[in-house]
Amino acid sequence: MTRFVGFLIGAGFGLAFVLANSGPPLDPTAALVLRVLAVAALLAVIALVVALGRRSSGPVPGSGSAAESAQEGPGMRFGPFYGVVVALEAVLLFGGIQVLRALDAPVQANVAWIALTVGLHFLPLAWYWRTRSILGAAVYLTVLGAVGLAMAFTGHADRVPLVSGVASGAGILTGILVSLVLMNKAAGASADVSPARPS
């Protein structure tokens, strides 16, 4: 199950971003719908992780089994390098927010800075985990964070929570869901074509 921890952390981050930023200028009904969908997405992520975990922990019937298929892919190691990256991320997060405060930036700029910092922290992790797919999340969050900062400093701060907050969270949840659905389909297909174990 260790390799799925990253999906759960990412989904939690996505949910938090949607819940925290689904406010004005969004219509209250639209905000409620977004929050409900985000919670549903997190529950779906948990269900898919459990399904994959069961497949990967079950008996291995032979070469190309569902268990072997589910165990392939990125190894999300949480060693010292990961700890250093997370520590640097925390320093950038809190240090950057203090700088923004000193610059009298709109409070909405904090959301953009968080998205930017989280996006940047995925870059070394993509190298460490040897997982190119994480680069997509890195670019996505970094761009939305940078756009949000630009908006905050050019008189459009009211829209920053939507761009750097809701869009970031919804995009991460969607990406994780799609990845897990594809992984489950691949694992199921492998199980269907696995040769029967000789008696």
C-alpha positions in Angstrom: 0.0 0.0 0.0 3.0 2.3 0.4 3.0 3.3 -3.3 -0.6 4.6 -3.0 0.2 7.0 -0.1 1.1 9.7 -2.5 -2.3 9.4 -4.2 -4.1 9.8 -0.8 -1.9 12.8 0.2 -2.5 14.4 -3.2 -6.3 13.8 -3.0 -6.4 15.3 0.5 -4.6 18.4 -0.7 -7.0 18.7 -3.7 -10.0 18.4 -1.4 -8.6 21.0 1.1 -8.0 23.4 -1.8 -11.5 23.1 -3.2 -13.2 23.3 0.2 -11.1 26.3 1.4 -11.5 28.3 -1.8 -15.0 27.6 -3.1 -16.5 30.9 -2.0 -17.2 34.3 -3.5 -17.2 35.3 -6.3 -18.7 31.8 -6.9 -22.5 31.5 -6.6 -23.3 29.7 -3.4 -25.0 26.9 -5.2 -22.0 26.4 -7.5 -19.7 26.5 -4.5 -21.8 23.8 -2.8 -21.8 21.6 -5.9 -18.0 21.9 -6.2 -17.5 20.9 -2.5 -19.8 17.9 -2.8 -18.0 16.8 -6.0 -14.6 17.2 -4.3 -15.7 15.1 -1.3 -17.1 12.4 -3.7 -13.9 12.4 -5.6 -11.9 11.8 -2.4 -14.2 8.9 -1.5 -13.7 7.5 -5.0 -9.9 7.8 -4.6 -10.0 5.9 -1.3 -12.2 3.2 -2.8 -9.9 2.8 -5.8 -6.8 2.6 -3.6 -8.5 -0.1 -1.5 -9.3 -2.1 -4.6 -5.8 -1.8 -6.0 -4.4 -2.7 -2.6 -6.4 -5.9 -2.4 -5.3 -6.9 -5.8 -1.6 -6.2 -5.1 -1.7 -8.0 -1.7 -3.6 -11.1 -3.0 -2.0 -14.4 -4.1 0.1 -14.2 -7.2 -1.4 -16.8 -9.6 1.5 -16.6 -12.1 3.5 -14.3 -14.4 1.6 -11.3 -15.5 -0.9 -11.6 -12.6 -3.0 -8.7 -11.3 -0.8 -8.5 -8.3 2.3 -8.1 -10.3 0.7 -5.5 -12.5 -0.5 -3.5 -9.5 3.0 -3.6 -8.0 4.6 -2.2 -11.2 5.2 1.5 -11.6 6.6 4.3 -9.5 8.0 3.5 -6.1 7.0 6.4 -3.8 9.9 6.2 -1.3 9.6 8.4 1.8 13.2 8.5 2.8 15.6 11.3 3.9 15.5 13.0 0.5 11.7 13.2 0.7 12.0 14.7 4.2 14.5 17.4 2.9 12.1 18.3 0.1 9.1 18.6 2.4 11.2 20.7 4.9 12.3 23.1 2.2 8.7 23.3 1.0 7.6 24.3 4.5 10.3 27.0 4.7 9.3 28.4 1.3 5.6 28.3 2.2 5.8 30.2 5.5 8.7 32.4 4.4 7.0 33.3 1.2 3.8 34.2 2.9 5.7 36.5 5.3 7.3 38.2 2.3 3.9 38.7 0.7 2.6 40.2 3.9 5.6 42.6 4.1 4.9 43.6 0.5 1.2 44.4 1.4 0.1 41.8 -1.1 -3.7 41.0 -1.1 -4.4 38.1 1.2 -5.6 36.0 -1.8 -1.9 35.9 -3.0 -1.2 33.4 -0.3 -3.3 30.8 -2.1 -1.3 31.4 -5.3 2.0 31.1 -3.4 0.9 27.8 -1.8 0.0 26.4 -5.2 3.2 27.6 -6.7 5.3 26.1 -3.9 3.5 22.8 -3.9 3.9 22.6 -7.7 7.7 23.3 -7.5 8.2 20.7 -4.8 7.0 18.0 -7.2 9.9 18.6 -9.5 12.6 17.0 -7.3 10.2 14.3 -6.3 9.5 13.4 -9.9 13.3 12.8 -10.2 13.6 11.0 -6.9 10.6 8.7 -7.6 11.5 8.4 -11.3 7.9 9.2 -12.2 7.3 11.4 -15.2 3.5 11.6 -14.5 4.2 13.8 -11.5 5.8 16.4 -13.8 2.3 17.1 -15.1 1.1 18.0 -11.6 4.2 20.0 -11.1 3.7 22.1 -14.2 -0.1 22.4 -13.6 0.2 23.7 -10.1 3.2 25.9 -10.8 1.5 27.6 -13.7 -1.8 28.2 -11.8 0.2 29.5 -8.8 2.2 31.9 -11.0 -0.9 33.1 -12.8 -2.6 33.7 -9.4 0.3 35.7 -8.2 0.2 37.8 -11.3 -3.5 38.4 -10.9 -3.1 39.3 -7.2 -0.6 42.0 -8.1 -2.6 43.4 -11.1 -5.9 44.1 -9.4 -7.7 40.8 -9.9 -7.2 39.3 -6.4 -10.9 38.3 -6.1 -10.4 35.6 -8.8 -7.2 34.2 -7.4 -8.9 31.6 -5.1 -10.8 30.2 -8.2 -7.7 30.0 -10.4 -5.0 29.0 -7.9 -7.3 27.3 -5.4 -10.4 25.6 -6.9 -8.8 24.9 -10.2 -5.7 23.5 -8.6 -7.6 21.2 -6.2 -10.1 20.0 -8.9 -7.3 19.3 -11.3 -5.3 17.3 -8.9 -8.4 15.3 -7.8 -9.3 14.6 -11.5 -5.8 13.6 -12.4 -5.5 11.2 -9.5 -8.9 9.7 -10.2 -8.1 9.1 -13.9 -4.7 7.5 -13.0 -6.3 5.1 -10.4 -9.1 4.2 -12.8 -6.6 3.3 -15.5 -4.5 1.3 -13.0 -7.5 -0.6 -11.9 -8.5 -1.4 -15.5 -5.0 -2.6 -16.2 -4.9 -4.7 -13.1 -8.3 -6.2 -14.0 -7.2 -6.9 -17.5 -4.1 -8.7 -16.3 -6.2 -10.8 -13.9 -8.5 -11.8 -16.7 -5.7 -13.0 -19.0 -3.5 -14.6 -16.2 -2.8 -18.3 -16.9 -4.4 -20.7 -14.4 -2.0 -22.1 -11.8 -1.4 -25.8 -12.5 -2.9 -28.1 -9.8 
